[in-house]
Amino acid sequence: MSFWHDRALTGTGCVFYGLAFLFALAPLIRRREYPHVIFMVLLIGGFIFQSFGLYVRGLEIHAIPLSNTFEVFQVLAWFAVGLNFVLRQMFQLKLLNFFSSGFGFGLSLISLSIASWDDQAPPLELPGSPWVGFHAALAIFSYSIFAVLALTSLMYMLQDRALKKMQTGGLFGMLPAIRQLEVINTKLISLGVSVLTVAVAIGFLNWLQAPHAVGLVKLTIALAVWLAYLFVLLQRRRNQLVAQKFAKTCLGLFVVALVSLWPLTQRSAAYPEADGVEFLDDARK
């Protein structure tokens, strides 16, 4: 396999993510800060290699790389790490880069390890139905927001535990104030639900054009994830779900949403021609 092959490039990105995570983890365990310059070089290096790998994959299949589980997980990790760079600066979250490196490494490693996820299903072809591609991209982007929400929820739970046990220094000393994390989590779930709602609305319009092309199981799973996040958001707005319970719910719900991606991206067989409605909308299972 050539180094410039898409899997080799995304694999190199995975290695860089892993090196960044381990590089920061060792000092944090000893309750010391890690050298940020070296860490950021590794993290950005991983992002660049993964970006290049997805770009090469897109050129090979002449479409957005969202045609199978491997590509969906890779794009989700890429979105989450990229979003981390923006949110880290907006909210001054020192440790978000560290948790994002672990998330990018874990998700990328899993997708690379399961060869059957990278099947030869037909690509998502935009020329036939651009709204389907837009729907898929928005859906995965909303999942990346929920991924960052899960990371900040984890940070909330760690900070809450540290305060109760009066732990300071190292990782705990770099965590933001618990009130700040509560506000950030509320903003993130509001943003994620808003983006997912638009994606669901576009998917509904696609379904009206071809209702026979949507499997009941996939439709049920997709709507269940959307309704679950909408319910959590409403409960938070009503102050019925706050503090640690809110953080635990967001973290647990993302694990469920992540697992749900696997059945959502499964297909029974490769078709000779892509008609632009396959991704997340395949009833021929």
Salt bridges, closest charged atoms under 4 A:
ASP6 OD1 - HIS5 ND1 3.70
ASP6 OD1 - ARG57 NH2 2.99
GLU33 OE1 - HIS36 NE2 3.86
GLU71 OE2 - ARG57 NH1 2.47
ASP118 OD2 - ARG7 NH1 2.97
ASP118 OD2 - ARG57 NH2 2.93
ASP160 OD2 - LYS164 NZ 3.09
GLU182 OE2 - ARG236 NE 3.27
ASP282 OD1 - ARG284 NE 3.84
